[in-house]
Amino acid sequence: MTTSDEHVRWQDEGSLSIEELARRQGVTRIASVTELAQPVLFESDEEYEAFLADLYASRRAGLA
């Protein structure tokens, strides 16, 4: 549930441009796609495999 203050804040942001919202949130443009790369996202191959197994299981759960 939102308070009236939160509601007003969201209403005000709804009338802002995407550029202004990005500026307020500190979002900046990237110079290269390589900035998005995360070379050490998983600490081990086992952690990566566990992530994939969980991801695939969650996707299959919706099919049952």
N, C-alpha and C positions, 0 to 999 in steps of 0.2 A: 504494500500500500504506500502511496506517495503522499507526502505532506503538501500543503498548499504552496510552500516555498519551492519545493522541488518541481511542482507542476508549473509554476511561473517560469522557473529557470528553463525547463524544457520547451515551453511555449516560446520564450525569447530566442532560444537557439534554433527553433524551427524556421525562423524568418531570416537566418544568416546564410550567406553563400557558403559553398563547400570550401572555398579558399579561406574565408574568415574562420570557419570552424577548424580547419587544419592549422591555421596560424595560432589560434587560441590553445590548441592542444600540443603545440610545439612540433608538428609534423613538418618534415622538410623533404624536398625532392631528393631522389637518389641519383647519383651520377652514373652508376653502372649496376647491372643485375648482380654482379659479384658481391655487392654490399649486402645482398639478402642471404648469401650463402652462410651456412652454419657448419663449419668444418668438424666440430666436435659436438654434434647434437646428442649422440648417445655415447656413453662411456665405454661400452663394449659391444661386440657382436651379439652376445647373448641378450643384452638389454634391447638392442634393435630388433632381434627376432621375437622377443617377448612382446614388444610393442606391436609388431606386425600381426602376431597371433591374436592378440586382443582386438586389434582393429578388424581383422577378418571375421572373428567370432561375433563381434558386435554387428557387423553388416549382415551376417547370416541369420542372426537372431531376429531380425526384422522380417525375414522371409518365412519364418515358421508359423 
